[in-house]
Amino acid sequence: MRKIEAVLPASLRQNKNRINRLVVEAVSRLTGGAQDQAWATELREGKSGRSMLYIIRR
């Protein structure tokens, strides 16, 4: 999400819902399928101990 947010114009960076939709669209295109079919998300504990959302390809 941060990588997509970084390349957006400042006027769009405040809209987190739009950024989330762009992430879903980008990952769907990269994996060749829709969320919950070609890929899914999973909440895991990262190396820092914080919970992070991971993308899992199916």
PyMOL commands that set and color helices and strands:
alter all, ss='L'
color gray80, all
select helices_A, chain A and resi 2-7+10-13+16-31
alter helices_A, ss='H'
color red, helices_A
select strands_A, chain A and resi 39-45+51-57
alter strands_A, ss='S'
color yellow, strands_A
deselect
rebuild
show_as cartoon
